[in-house]
Amino acid sequence: MKNNIKIDKVKIGDENILAYIQTEAWKEAFSKIISNEDMEKYTDINKAKEMYTMILNEKIGNGFILSIDGNPHCIAYFDKSRDDEFKDYAEIICIHSLASNWGNGYGSIMMKHILKEIKESGFNKVMLWVFEENNRARKFYEKHGFILSDKTKEFCDSIEVMYFREL
């Protein structure tokens, strides 16, 4: 990788970039995992923009955008865990990349960055949820030291599994 890579904290005005990357990544990553009805619901660009506008305005979570040669490619968000059972954990809420650069190491650069940010935020443990059928993402998380737990939940008529790791 000889490209110019930059990671910035999200700010008001980034909602279009965040919504675009999230909805495009969902279309590629989850098309065989969730129903067409759920896919339409969760990849509605206008609803995604509204969600990110609210998140940015209310300063919810910690978001980042990775750009390659000035072009936004990958987004990631973390916050304190949304599960009461894991309240001393940080939670990686999303890490999404545009499919055009999958497999080129940019997701790993983002993961290393947000794990460092999580540690600097005072957390020693981090968890995340991933679709059980999303083998590509599961291999990615395992490569980064995440361990599969026995926790599961249903989302979009599919099963999500929980991974965790210590920092």
DSSP file (Angstrom, degrees, kcal/mol; ACC not computed):
  #  RESIDUE AA STRUCTURE BP1 BP2  ACC     N-H-->O    O-->H-N    N-H-->O    O-->H-N    TCO  KAPPA ALPHA  PHI   PSI    X-CA   Y-CA   Z-CA
    1    1 A M              0   0    0      0, 0.0   104,-0.0     0, 0.0   103,-0.0   0.000 360.0 360.0 360.0 113.4    0.0    0.0    0.0
    2    2 A K        +     0   0    0      2,-0.1     2,-0.1     0, 0.0     3,-0.0   0.226 360.0 117.8-113.1  12.1    1.6    3.2   -1.2
    3    3 A N  S    S-     0   0    0      1,-0.1     2,-0.8    65,-0.0    65,-0.0  -0.371  75.7-103.0 -80.2 159.6   -1.5    5.3   -1.0
    4    4 A N        -     0   0    0     -2,-0.1    65,-3.3     2,-0.0    66,-0.5  -0.747  43.7-168.1 -82.0 111.6   -2.0    8.3    1.3
    5    5 A I  E     +A   68   0A   0     -2,-0.8     2,-0.4    63,-0.2    63,-0.2  -0.886   9.6 176.2-109.3 131.7   -4.1    7.1    4.2
    6    6 A K  E     -A   67   0A   0     61,-2.2    61,-3.1    -2,-0.5     2,-0.5  -0.998  14.9-159.5-135.7 137.3   -5.7    9.4    6.6
    7    7 A I  E     -A   66   0A   0     -2,-0.4     2,-0.3    59,-0.2    59,-0.2  -0.976  16.2-177.4-118.6 123.6   -8.1    8.7    9.5
    8    8 A D  E     -A   65   0A   0     57,-2.5    57,-2.6    -2,-0.5     2,-0.2  -0.898  30.8-113.0-119.1 147.4  -10.2   11.5   10.9
    9    9 A K  E     -A   64   0A   0     -2,-0.3    55,-0.3    55,-0.2    53,-0.0  -0.555  47.8-102.8 -69.9 141.5  -12.7   11.7   13.7
   10   10 A V        -     0   0    0     53,-2.4     2,-0.3    -2,-0.2    53,-0.1  -0.285  44.3-178.3 -67.6 154.5  -16.2   12.3   12.3
   11   11 A K    >   -     0   0    0     -3,-0.1     3,-2.3    53,-0.0     4,-0.1  -0.950  41.3 -70.3-146.0 163.2  -17.8   15.7   12.5
   12   12 A I  T 3  S+     0   0    0     -2,-0.3    41,-0.1     1,-0.3    40,-0.0  -0.358 121.5  43.4 -55.1 133.2  -21.0   17.4   11.6
   13   13 A G  T 3  S+     0   0    0     -2,-0.0     3,-0.4    -3,-0.0    -1,-0.3   0.160  90.1  89.6 108.6 -15.6  -21.1   17.5    7.8
   14   14 A D    <>  +     0   0    0     -3,-2.3     4,-2.6     1,-0.2     3,-0.3   0.421  53.6 101.9 -90.0   0.7  -19.9   13.9    7.4
   15   15 A E  H  > S+     0   0    0      1,-0.2     4,-2.6     2,-0.2     5,-0.2   0.842  79.0  51.8 -59.2 -35.5  -23.4   12.4    7.5
   16   16 A N  H  > S+     0   0    0     -3,-0.4     4,-2.2     2,-0.2    -1,-0.2   0.914 112.2  45.6 -67.3 -41.3  -23.5   11.9    3.7
   17   17 A I  H  > S+     0   0    0     -3,-0.3     4,-2.6    -4,-0.2     5,-0.3   0.942 114.8  47.8 -64.4 -48.2  -20.2   10.1    3.7
   18   18 A L  H  X S+     0   0    0     -4,-2.6     4,-2.4     1,-0.2     5,-0.2   0.928 113.9  46.7 -59.4 -46.9  -21.1    7.9    6.7
   19   19 A A  H  X S+     0   0    0     -4,-2.6     4,-2.5    -5,-0.2     5,-0.3   0.902 113.0  49.6 -63.9 -41.8  -24.5    7.0    5.2
   20   20 A Y  H  X S+     0   0    0     -4,-2.2     4,-2.5    -5,-0.2     5,-0.3   0.957 113.4  43.8 -63.9 -51.3  -23.1    6.2    1.8
   21   21 A I  H  X S+     0   0    0     -4,-2.6     4,-2.4     1,-0.2     5,-0.2   0.924 115.8  48.8 -63.0 -43.4  -20.3    3.9    3.0
   22   22 A Q  H  X S+     0   0    0     -4,-2.4     4,-2.5    -5,-0.3    -2,-0.2   0.953 114.4  43.4 -62.0 -49.4  -22.6    2.1    5.5
   23   23 A T  H  X S+     0   0    0     -4,-2.5     4,-2.0    -5,-0.2    -1,-0.2   0.889 115.7  47.8 -67.9 -38.2  -25.4    1.5    3.0
   24   24 A E  H  X S+     0   0    0     -4,-2.5     4,-1.7    -5,-0.3    -1,-0.2   0.908 112.7  49.1 -66.8 -41.3  -23.1    0.4    0.2
   25   25 A A  H  X S+     0   0    0     -4,-2.4     4,-3.2    -5,-0.3     5,-0.3   0.912 109.3  52.5 -64.2 -42.2  -21.2   -1.9    2.5
   26   26 A W  H  X S+     0   0    0     -4,-2.5     4,-2.7    -5,-0.2     5,-0.3   0.926 106.5  53.7 -58.4 -45.1  -24.4   -3.5    3.8
   27   27 A K  H  X S+     0   0    0     -4,-2.0     4,-0.5     1,-0.2    -1,-0.2   0.901 117.2  37.2 -57.9 -41.9  -25.5   -4.2    0.2
   28   28 A E  H  < S+     0   0    0     -4,-1.7    -2,-0.2     2,-0.1    -1,-0.2   0.921 123.6  38.5 -75.6 -45.3  -22.3   -6.0   -0.5
   29   29 A A  H  < S+     0   0    0     -4,-3.2     3,-0.2     1,-0.2    -3,-0.2   0.816 124.5  31.4 -81.0 -31.4  -21.8   -7.8    2.8
   30   30 A F  H >X S+     0   0    0     -4,-2.7     4,-2.3    -5,-0.3     3,-1.8   0.342  78.8 108.2-114.4   7.1  -25.3   -8.8    3.9
   31   31 A S  T 3< S+     0   0    0     -4,-0.5    -1,-0.1     1,-0.3    -2,-0.1   0.793  91.9  37.6 -59.7 -29.5  -27.2   -9.5    0.6
   32   32 A K  T 34 S+     0   0    0     -3,-0.2    -1,-0.3    -4,-0.2    -2,-0.1   0.359 117.5  53.2-100.6   4.9  -27.2  -13.2    1.2
   33   33 A I  T <4 S+     0   0    0     -3,-1.8     2,-0.3     1,-0.1    -2,-0.2   0.783 105.9  40.4-108.5 -39.1  -27.7  -12.9    5.0
   34   34 A I  S  < S-     0   0    0     -4,-2.3    -1,-0.1     1,-0.1   123,-0.1  -0.757  89.6 -92.2-115.1 162.0  -30.8  -10.7    5.5
   35   35 A S     >  -     0   0    0    121,-0.4     4,-2.7    -2,-0.3     5,-0.2  -0.199  32.5-114.9 -66.9 158.4  -34.1  -10.5    3.7
   36   36 A N  H  > S+     0   0    0      1,-0.2     4,-2.6     2,-0.2     5,-0.2   0.871 118.1  55.6 -59.5 -36.9  -34.7   -8.1    0.8
   37   37 A E  H  > S+     0   0    0      2,-0.2     4,-1.9     1,-0.2    -1,-0.2   0.934 110.8  42.4 -63.1 -47.1  -37.2   -6.3    2.9
   38   38 A D  H  > S+     0   0    0      2,-0.2     4,-2.8     1,-0.2     5,-0.2   0.884 112.3  55.5 -66.1 -37.8  -34.7   -5.7    5.7
   39   39 A M  H  X S+     0   0    0     -4,-2.7     4,-1.3     1,-0.2    -2,-0.2   0.934 108.5  47.1 -60.5 -45.7  -32.0   -4.8    3.1
   40   40 A E  H  < S+     0   0    0     -4,-2.6    -1,-0.2     1,-0.2    -2,-0.2   0.909 113.8  49.0 -61.0 -41.4  -34.3   -2.1    1.7
   41   41 A K  H >< S+     0   0    0     -4,-1.9     3,-0.7     1,-0.2    -2,-0.2   0.925 116.9  39.3 -64.2 -46.4  -35.0   -0.8    5.2
   42   42 A Y  H 3< S+     0   0    0     -4,-2.8    -1,-0.2     1,-0.2    -2,-0.2   0.516 115.3  51.1 -88.6  -5.0  -31.4   -0.7    6.3
   43   43 A T  T 3< S+     0   0    0     -4,-1.3     2,-0.8    -5,-0.2    -1,-0.2   0.181  70.9 127.8-114.8  17.5  -29.9    0.6    3.1
   44   44 A D    <>  -     0   0    0     -3,-0.7     4,-2.4    -4,-0.2     3,-0.2  -0.645  50.5-154.1 -71.5 109.6  -32.3    3.5    2.6
   45   45 A I  H  > S+     0   0    0     -2,-0.8     4,-2.3     1,-0.2    -1,-0.2   0.842  89.8  52.7 -60.2 -36.2  -29.7    6.3    2.1
   46   46 A N  H  > S+     0   0    0      2,-0.2     4,-2.2     1,-0.2    -1,-0.2   0.905 110.2  46.8 -69.4 -39.9  -32.1    9.0    3.4
   47   47 A K  H  > S+     0   0    0      2,-0.2     4,-2.4    -3,-0.2    -2,-0.2   0.889 112.2  51.5 -66.1 -38.0  -32.8    7.2    6.6
   48   48 A A  H  X S+     0   0    0     -4,-2.4     4,-2.6     2,-0.2    -2,-0.2   0.908 109.2  50.0 -65.0 -41.3  -29.1    6.5    7.1
   49   49 A K  H  X S+     0   0    0     -4,-2.3     4,-2.5     2,-0.2    -2,-0.2   0.919 110.8  49.9 -62.3 -43.2  -28.4   10.3    6.6
   50   50 A E  H  X S+     0   0    0     -4,-2.2     4,-2.3     2,-0.2    -2,-0.2   0.920 111.0  49.6 -60.2 -43.8  -31.0   11.1    9.2
   51   51 A M  H  X S+     0   0    0     -4,-2.4     4,-2.6     1,-0.2    -2,-0.2   0.937 113.5  44.8 -61.3 -47.7  -29.6    8.7   11.6
   52   52 A Y  H  X S+     0   0    0     -4,-2.6     4,-2.8     2,-0.2     5,-0.3   0.856 109.7  55.7 -69.0 -33.2  -26.0   10.0   11.2
   53   53 A T  H  X S+     0   0    0     -4,-2.5     4,-2.7    -5,-0.2    -1,-0.2   0.941 111.6  44.3 -60.0 -46.2  -27.2   13.6   11.4
   54   54 A M  H  X S+     0   0    0     -4,-2.3     4,-2.5     2,-0.2    -2,-0.2   0.931 113.8  49.9 -63.7 -46.0  -28.8   12.8   14.8
   55   55 A I  H  <>S+     0   0    0     -4,-2.6     5,-2.4     1,-0.2     4,-0.4   0.915 115.1  43.6 -59.9 -44.5  -25.8   10.9   16.0
   56   56 A L  H ><5S+     0   0    0     -4,-2.8     3,-0.8     3,-0.2    -1,-0.2   0.918 114.4  49.0 -68.9 -43.3  -23.4   13.7   15.0
   57   57 A N  H 3<5S+     0   0    0     -4,-2.7    -2,-0.2    -5,-0.3    -1,-0.2   0.873 117.2  41.3 -64.3 -36.9  -25.6   16.5   16.4
   58   58 A E  T 3<5S-     0   0    0     -4,-2.5    -1,-0.2    -5,-0.2    -2,-0.2   0.391 107.8-125.8 -93.0   3.3  -26.1   14.6   19.7
   59   59 A K  T < 5 +     0   0    0     -3,-0.8     2,-0.5    -4,-0.4    -3,-0.2   0.906  45.5 172.0  54.1  47.7  -22.4   13.6   19.9
   60   60 A I      < -     0   0    0     -5,-2.4    -1,-0.2    -6,-0.2     3,-0.1  -0.761  45.3 -20.3 -89.8 128.9  -23.2    9.9   20.3
   61   61 A G  S    S-     0   0    0     -2,-0.5     2,-0.5     1,-0.1    18,-0.2  -0.022  83.0 -75.0  73.0-175.3  -20.3    7.5   20.1
   62   62 A N  E     - B   0  78A   0     16,-2.5    16,-1.8     2,-0.0     2,-0.3  -0.956  51.5-175.8-129.0 107.6  -16.9    7.8   18.6
   63   63 A G  E     - B   0  77A   0     -2,-0.5   -53,-2.4    14,-0.2     2,-0.3  -0.778   7.0-173.0-113.6 153.5  -16.7    7.7   14.8
   64   64 A F  E     -AB   9  76A   0     12,-2.4    12,-1.9    -2,-0.3     2,-0.4  -0.981  12.0-152.5-141.8 149.5  -13.9    7.7   12.3
   65   65 A I  E     -AB   8  75A   0    -57,-2.6   -57,-2.5    -2,-0.3     2,-0.5  -0.994   9.0-154.3-124.2 127.2  -13.5    7.9    8.6
   66   66 A L  E     -AB   7  74A   0      8,-3.2     7,-3.0    -2,-0.4     8,-1.8  -0.889  15.1-166.7 -99.4 127.5  -10.5    6.4    6.7
   67   67 A S  E     -AB   6  72A   0    -61,-3.1   -61,-2.2    -2,-0.5     2,-0.5  -0.903  12.6-151.7-115.6 144.7   -9.7    8.0    3.4
   68   68 A I  E >  S-AB   5  71A   0      3,-2.7     3,-2.2    -2,-0.4   -63,-0.2  -0.972  84.8 -18.7-114.2 119.0   -7.4    6.8    0.7
   69   69 A D  T 3  S-     0   0    0    -65,-3.3    -1,-0.2    -2,-0.5   -64,-0.1   0.872 131.8 -50.1  49.9  40.4   -5.8    9.5   -1.4
   70   70 A G  T 3  S+     0   0    0    -66,-0.5    -1,-0.3     1,-0.2   -65,-0.1   0.403 115.3 116.3  83.7  -2.5   -8.6   11.9   -0.1
   71   71 A N  E <   -B   68   0A   0     -3,-2.2    -3,-2.7     1,-0.0    -1,-0.2  -0.887  69.2-122.0-103.9 119.7  -11.4    9.5   -1.0
   72   72 A P  E     +B   67   0A   0      0, 0.0    -5,-0.3     0, 0.0     3,-0.1  -0.340  44.8 154.9 -59.5 133.7  -13.5    8.2    2.0
   73   73 A H  E     +     0   0A   0     -7,-3.0    25,-1.9     1,-0.3     2,-0.4   0.647  52.8  31.8-129.3 -37.2  -13.4    4.4    2.1
   74   74 A C  E     -BC  66  97A   0     -8,-1.8    -8,-3.2    23,-0.2    -1,-0.3  -0.977  53.7-168.4-137.7 140.5  -14.0    3.0    5.6
   75   75 A I  E     -BC  65  96A   0     21,-2.9    21,-2.4    -2,-0.4     2,-0.3  -0.925   6.2-178.7-124.6 154.5  -16.0    4.1    8.6
   76   76 A A  E     -BC  64  95A   0    -12,-1.9   -12,-2.4    -2,-0.3     2,-0.4  -0.988   4.4-170.9-150.3 145.9  -16.0    2.8   12.2
   77   77 A Y  E     +BC  63  94A   0     17,-2.3    16,-1.7    -2,-0.3    17,-1.5  -0.996   6.8 173.4-135.5 140.5  -17.9    3.6   15.4
   78   78 A F  E     +BC  62  92A   0    -16,-1.8   -16,-2.5    -2,-0.4     2,-0.3  -0.970   6.3 154.8-139.4 160.8  -17.5    2.6   19.0
   79   79 A D  E     - C   0  91A   0     12,-1.7    12,-3.6    -2,-0.3     3,-0.1  -0.905  56.1 -55.3-160.2-177.9  -19.0    3.5   22.3
   80   80 A K  E    S- C   0  90A   0     -2,-0.3    10,-0.3    10,-0.3     7,-0.1  -0.435  80.6 -78.8 -65.6 151.8  -19.6    2.0   25.7
   81   81 A S        -     0   0    0      8,-2.6    -1,-0.1     5,-0.4    10,-0.0  -0.179  29.4-147.4 -56.0 141.8  -21.4   -1.3   25.3
   82   82 A R  S    S+     0   0    0     -3,-0.1     2,-0.6     3,-0.0    -1,-0.1   0.510  78.6  87.4 -85.2  -6.9  -25.2   -1.2   24.7
   83   83 A D  S >  S-     0   0    0      3,-0.2     3,-2.0     1,-0.1    -2,-0.1  -0.850  71.1-148.3 -98.8 121.6  -25.6   -4.4   26.7
   84   84 A D  G >  S+     0   0    0     -2,-0.6     3,-1.4     1,-0.3    -1,-0.1   0.842  98.0  63.4 -54.4 -35.3  -26.0   -4.0   30.4
   85   85 A E  G 3  S+     0   0    0      1,-0.3    -1,-0.3     2,-0.1     3,-0.1   0.729 111.0  37.3 -62.7 -22.0  -24.3   -7.4   30.9
   86   86 A F  G X  S+     0   0    0     -3,-2.0     3,-2.2     1,-0.1    -5,-0.4  -0.198  72.0 139.7-122.7  40.0  -21.1   -5.9   29.4
   87   87 A K  T <  S+     0   0    0     -3,-1.4    -1,-0.1     1,-0.3    -6,-0.1   0.671  70.7  56.7 -66.5 -16.3  -21.2   -2.4   30.8
   88   88 A D  T 3  S+     0   0    0     -3,-0.1    36,-0.5    -4,-0.1    37,-0.4   0.325  96.9  85.9 -93.7   9.8  -17.4   -2.3   31.4
   89   89 A Y  S <  S-     0   0    0     -3,-2.2    -8,-2.6    34,-0.1     2,-0.3  -0.764  74.1-132.0-103.2 150.8  -16.7   -3.1   27.7
   90   90 A A  E     -Cd  80 126A   0     35,-2.5    37,-2.3    -2,-0.3     2,-0.4  -0.673  26.2-141.9 -84.6 157.6  -16.5   -0.8   24.8
   91   91 A E  E     -Cd  79 127A   0    -12,-3.6   -12,-1.7    -2,-0.3     2,-0.9  -0.989   8.0-141.3-125.9 127.4  -18.5   -1.9   21.8
   92   92 A I  E     -Cd  78 128A   0     35,-2.5    37,-0.5    -2,-0.4   -14,-0.3  -0.787  22.2-175.5 -80.8 110.4  -17.5   -1.7   18.2
   93   93 A I  E     -     0   0A   0    -16,-1.7     2,-0.3    -2,-0.9    -1,-0.2   0.860  60.9 -10.5 -80.8 -38.1  -20.8   -0.8   16.7
   94   94 A C  E     -C   77   0A   0    -17,-1.5   -17,-2.3    -3,-0.1    -1,-0.3  -0.985  43.2-177.0-158.1 152.0  -19.7   -0.8   13.1
   95   95 A I  E     +C   76   0A   0     -2,-0.3     2,-0.4   -19,-0.2   -19,-0.2  -0.838  26.5 171.9-145.5 112.0  -16.7   -1.1   10.8
   96   96 A H  E     -C   75   0A   0    -21,-2.4   -21,-2.9    -2,-0.3     2,-0.3  -0.963  10.9-175.9-128.8 137.8  -17.6   -0.8    7.1
   97   97 A S  E     -C   74   0A   0     -2,-0.4     2,-0.2   -23,-0.2   -23,-0.2  -0.940  36.3-102.0-127.4 152.2  -15.5   -0.5    4.0
   98   98 A L    >   -     0   0    0    -25,-1.9     3,-1.7    -2,-0.3     4,-0.1  -0.555  33.6-126.5 -69.3 137.7  -16.5    0.0    0.4
   99   99 A A  G >  S+     0   0    0      1,-0.3     3,-1.7    -2,-0.2    -1,-0.1   0.734  99.3  78.8 -62.0 -24.1  -16.1   -3.4   -1.4
  100  100 A S  G 3  S+     0   0    0      1,-0.3    -1,-0.3   -27,-0.1    -2,-0.0   0.734 104.6  33.3 -59.8 -21.8  -13.9   -2.0   -4.1
  101  101 A N  G X  S+     0   0    0     -3,-1.7     3,-1.5   -28,-0.1     5,-0.4   0.193  83.2 138.1-120.1  16.7  -10.9   -2.1   -1.7
  102  102 A W  T <  S+     0   0    0     -3,-1.7    -3,-0.0     1,-0.2    -4,-0.0  -0.343  71.0  25.4 -60.4 142.6  -11.8   -5.2    0.4
  103  103 A G  T 3  S+     0   0    0      1,-0.0    -1,-0.2     0, 0.0    -4,-0.0   0.495  92.0 103.2  84.5   3.2   -8.7   -7.4    1.1
  104  104 A N  S <  S-     0   0    0     -3,-1.5    -2,-0.1  -103,-0.0    -1,-0.0   0.376  95.2-105.9-100.7   4.4   -6.2   -4.5    0.7
  105  105 A G  S  > S+     0   0    0     -4,-0.1     4,-1.7     3,-0.0     5,-0.1   0.411  87.5 116.4  93.7  -3.2   -5.5   -4.0    4.5
  106  106 A Y  H  > S+     0   0    0     -5,-0.4     4,-2.3     1,-0.2     5,-0.2   0.879  75.4  54.1 -70.0 -36.3   -7.5   -0.8    5.0
  107  107 A G  H  > S+     0   0    0      1,-0.2     4,-2.8     2,-0.2    -1,-0.2   0.885 107.8  51.4 -61.5 -38.2   -9.9   -2.4    7.4
  108  108 A S  H  > S+     0   0    0      2,-0.2     4,-2.6     1,-0.2    -1,-0.2   0.881 107.6  51.8 -66.0 -38.7   -7.0   -3.6    9.5
  109  109 A I  H  X S+     0   0    0     -4,-1.7     4,-1.9     2,-0.2    -2,-0.2   0.932 113.0  45.5 -62.2 -44.8   -5.5   -0.1    9.6
  110  110 A M  H  X S+     0   0    0     -4,-2.3     4,-2.8     2,-0.2     5,-0.3   0.917 111.3  52.4 -64.2 -43.1   -8.9    1.2   10.8
  111  111 A M  H  X S+     0   0    0     -4,-2.8     4,-2.5     1,-0.2     5,-0.2   0.934 109.4  48.5 -60.6 -46.2   -9.2   -1.7   13.4
  112  112 A K  H  X S+     0   0    0     -4,-2.6     4,-1.8     1,-0.2    -1,-0.2   0.898 112.3  51.0 -59.9 -39.5   -5.8   -0.9   14.8
  113  113 A H  H  X S+     0   0    0     -4,-1.9     4,-2.3    -5,-0.2    -2,-0.2   0.939 112.3  43.4 -64.5 -47.9   -6.7    2.8   15.0
  114  114 A I  H  X S+     0   0    0     -4,-2.8     4,-2.8     1,-0.2    -1,-0.2   0.849 110.4  55.4 -73.2 -30.1  -10.0    2.2   16.8
  115  115 A L  H  X S+     0   0    0     -4,-2.5     4,-2.2    -5,-0.3    -1,-0.2   0.905 110.0  47.7 -63.8 -38.6   -8.6   -0.3   19.2
  116  116 A K  H  X S+     0   0    0     -4,-1.8     4,-2.6    -5,-0.2    -2,-0.2   0.922 112.6  48.6 -64.6 -44.5   -6.0    2.3   20.2
  117  117 A E  H  X S+     0   0    0     -4,-2.3     4,-1.2     2,-0.2    -2,-0.2   0.895 110.6  51.3 -62.1 -40.9   -8.8    4.9   20.6
  118  118 A I  H  <>S+     0   0    0     -4,-2.8     5,-1.8     2,-0.2     3,-0.4   0.935 111.3  47.1 -62.3 -46.5  -10.8    2.5   22.7
  119  119 A K  H ><5S+     0   0    0     -4,-2.2     3,-1.8     1,-0.2    -2,-0.2   0.920 111.1  51.3 -60.8 -44.8   -7.8    1.8   25.0
  120  120 A E  H 3<5S+     0   0    0     -4,-2.6    -1,-0.2     1,-0.3    -2,-0.2   0.715 101.7  62.8 -67.1 -19.8   -7.1    5.6   25.3
  121  121 A S  T 3<5S-     0   0    0     -4,-1.2    -1,-0.3    -3,-0.4    -2,-0.2   0.451 126.2 -99.7 -83.0  -1.2  -10.8    6.1   26.2
  122  122 A G  T < 5S+     0   0    0     -3,-1.8     2,-0.3     1,-0.3    -3,-0.2   0.528  79.3 132.0  99.6   6.8  -10.2    4.0   29.3
  123  123 A F      < -     0   0    0     -5,-1.8    -1,-0.3     1,-0.1    -2,-0.1  -0.715  33.1-176.2 -93.5 143.8  -11.5    0.6   28.3
  124  124 A N  S    S+     0   0    0    -36,-0.5    43,-3.4    -2,-0.3     2,-0.3   0.473  73.3  46.1-109.0  -8.9   -9.6   -2.6   28.8
  125  125 A K  E     - E   0 166A   0    -37,-0.4   -35,-2.5    41,-0.3     2,-0.3  -0.979  62.2-170.7-136.9 147.7  -12.2   -4.9   27.0
  126  126 A V  E     -dE  90 165A   0     39,-2.6    39,-2.2    -2,-0.3     2,-0.3  -0.990   3.7-177.5-138.7 145.8  -14.1   -4.6   23.8
  127  127 A M  E     -dE  91 164A   0    -37,-2.3   -35,-2.5    -2,-0.3     2,-0.3  -0.891   0.5-177.7-135.9 167.2  -16.9   -6.6   22.2
  128  128 A L  E     -dE  92 163A   0     35,-2.1    35,-2.5    -2,-0.3     2,-0.4  -0.979  21.7-127.0-159.2 160.3  -18.9   -6.6   19.0
  129  129 A W  E     + E   0 162A   0    -37,-0.5     2,-0.3    -2,-0.3    33,-0.2  -0.916  27.9 175.0-112.6 141.5  -21.8   -8.4   17.3
  130  130 A V  E     - E   0 161A   0     31,-2.1    31,-3.1    -2,-0.4     2,-0.1  -0.995  40.5 -94.6-144.6 145.6  -21.6   -9.9   13.8
  131  131 A F  E >   - E   0 160A   0     -2,-0.3     3,-1.8    29,-0.3    29,-0.3  -0.391  32.0-132.3 -59.5 133.1  -23.9  -12.0   11.7
  132  132 A E  T 3  S+     0   0    0     27,-3.2    -1,-0.2     1,-0.3    28,-0.1   0.852 107.4  51.5 -55.6 -36.4  -23.1  -15.7   12.3
  133  133 A E  T 3  S+     0   0    0     26,-0.4     2,-2.0     1,-0.1    -1,-0.3   0.520  81.8  98.1 -80.4  -5.4  -23.2  -16.2    8.5
  134  134 A N    <>  +     0   0    0     -3,-1.8     4,-2.4     1,-0.2     5,-0.2  -0.504  44.7 164.5 -86.0  74.0  -20.7  -13.3    7.8
  135  135 A N  H  >  +     0   0    0     -2,-2.0     4,-2.4     1,-0.2     5,-0.2   0.837  68.7  57.5 -63.0 -35.6  -17.7  -15.5    7.6
  136  136 A R  H  > S+     0   0    0     -3,-0.2     4,-1.7     1,-0.2    -1,-0.2   0.944 112.0  41.5 -61.2 -47.2  -15.5  -12.9    5.9
  137  137 A A  H  > S+     0   0    0      2,-0.2     4,-2.7     1,-0.2     5,-0.2   0.900 112.2  55.1 -66.9 -40.4  -16.0  -10.5    8.8
  138  138 A R  H  X S+     0   0    0     -4,-2.4     4,-2.4     1,-0.2    -2,-0.2   0.908 108.2  48.2 -61.6 -41.4  -15.7  -13.2   11.4
  139  139 A K  H  X S+     0   0    0     -4,-2.4     4,-2.3     2,-0.2    -1,-0.2   0.895 110.7  53.0 -63.5 -39.0  -12.3  -14.2   10.0
  140  140 A F  H  X S+     0   0    0     -4,-1.7     4,-1.1    -5,-0.2    -2,-0.2   0.935 111.1  45.2 -61.1 -48.0  -11.3  -10.5   10.1
  141  141 A Y  H  <>S+     0   0    0     -4,-2.7     5,-2.4     1,-0.2     3,-0.5   0.906 112.6  50.8 -64.6 -41.4  -12.2  -10.1   13.8
  142  142 A E  H ><5S+     0   0    0     -4,-2.4     3,-1.8     1,-0.2    -1,-0.2   0.891 105.4  56.6 -63.6 -38.5  -10.5  -13.4   14.7
  143  143 A K  H 3<5S+     0   0    0     -4,-2.3    -1,-0.2     1,-0.3    -2,-0.2   0.808 105.9  53.1 -59.6 -29.3   -7.3  -12.2   12.9
  144  144 A H  T 3<5S-     0   0    0     -4,-1.1    -1,-0.3    -3,-0.5    -2,-0.2   0.118 128.9 -94.7 -97.4  20.9   -7.5   -9.1   15.2
  145  145 A G  T < 5S+     0   0    0     -3,-1.8    21,-0.2     1,-0.3     2,-0.2   0.543  73.6 147.3  87.1   7.8   -7.6  -11.2   18.4
  146  146 A F      < -     0   0    0     -5,-2.4     2,-0.4    -6,-0.1    -1,-0.3  -0.553  34.6-148.3 -78.9 144.6  -11.3  -11.3   18.9
  147  147 A I  E     -F  164   0A   0     17,-3.3    17,-1.9    -2,-0.2     2,-0.2  -0.934  17.3-116.5-117.0 133.3  -12.7  -14.5   20.6
  148  148 A L  E     -F  163   0A   0     -2,-0.4    15,-0.2    15,-0.2     2,-0.1  -0.488  32.2-159.0 -67.6 131.2  -16.1  -16.0   19.9
  149  149 A S  E     -     0   0A   0     13,-3.0    13,-0.1    -2,-0.2    -1,-0.0  -0.380  29.6-111.2 -97.1-177.4  -18.3  -16.0   23.0
  150  150 A D  E    S+     0   0A   0     -2,-0.1     2,-0.3    11,-0.1    13,-0.1   0.321  82.2 112.7 -95.4   7.6  -21.4  -18.1   23.6
  151  151 A K  E     +     0   0A   0     11,-0.2    11,-1.9     2,-0.0     2,-0.3  -0.632  39.7 168.8 -85.3 135.8  -23.7  -15.1   23.4
  152  152 A T  E     +F  161   0A   0     -2,-0.3     2,-0.3     9,-0.2     9,-0.2  -0.950   9.3 178.0-138.1 160.1  -26.2  -14.8   20.5
  153  153 A K  E     -F  160   0A   0      7,-1.9     7,-3.5    -2,-0.3     2,-0.4  -0.973  29.7-109.1-154.5 162.6  -29.1  -12.6   19.6
  154  154 A E  E     +F  159   0A   0     -2,-0.3     2,-0.3     5,-0.2     5,-0.2  -0.797  35.8 164.9 -99.1 138.2  -31.5  -12.3   16.7
  155  155 A F  E >  S-F  158   0A   0      3,-2.8     3,-1.6    -2,-0.4    -2,-0.1  -0.953  71.3  -3.3-148.9 130.9  -31.4   -9.3   14.3
  156  156 A C  T 3  S-     0   0    0     -2,-0.3  -121,-0.4     1,-0.3     3,-0.1   0.884 127.1 -61.0  54.3  42.9  -33.1   -9.1   10.9
  157  157 A D  T 3  S+     0   0    0      1,-0.2     2,-0.3  -123,-0.1    -1,-0.3   0.713 121.1 100.7  57.3  21.9  -34.3  -12.7   11.2
  158  158 A S  E <  S- F   0 155A   0     -3,-1.6    -3,-2.8   -26,-0.0     2,-0.4  -0.863  76.7-107.3-127.4 165.2  -30.7  -13.8   11.4
  159  159 A I  E     - F   0 154A   0     -2,-0.3   -27,-3.2    -5,-0.2   -26,-0.4  -0.797  25.6-160.3 -97.0 133.2  -28.4  -14.8   14.3
  160  160 A E  E     -EF 131 153A   0     -7,-3.5    -7,-1.9    -2,-0.4     2,-0.3  -0.892   6.9-153.5-106.3 143.7  -25.7  -12.5   15.5
  161  161 A V  E     -EF 130 152A   0    -31,-3.1   -31,-2.1    -2,-0.4     2,-0.4  -0.862  14.1-125.0-113.8 151.6  -22.8  -13.8   17.6
  162  162 A M  E     -E  129   0A   0    -11,-1.9   -13,-3.0    -2,-0.3     2,-0.3  -0.813  22.2-172.1-101.2 134.8  -20.7  -11.8   20.0
  163  163 A Y  E     +EF 128 148A   0    -35,-2.5   -35,-2.1    -2,-0.4     2,-0.3  -0.868   8.2 178.4-114.8 154.9  -17.0  -11.6   19.9
  164  164 A F  E     +EF 127 147A   0    -17,-1.9   -17,-3.3    -2,-0.3     2,-0.3  -0.956   8.1 179.2-147.4 165.6  -14.8  -10.0   22.6
  165  165 A R  E     -E  126   0A   0    -39,-2.2   -39,-2.6    -2,-0.3     2,-0.3  -0.966  26.6-117.8-161.5 158.4  -11.1   -9.3   23.4
  166  166 A E  E      E  125   0A   0     -2,-0.3   -41,-0.3   -41,-0.2   -42,-0.1  -0.694 360.0 360.0 -95.2 154.5   -9.0   -7.7   26.0
  167  167 A L              0   0    0    -43,-3.4   -42,-0.1    -2,-0.3    -1,-0.1   0.398 360.0 360.0-107.6 360.0   -6.8   -4.7   25.2
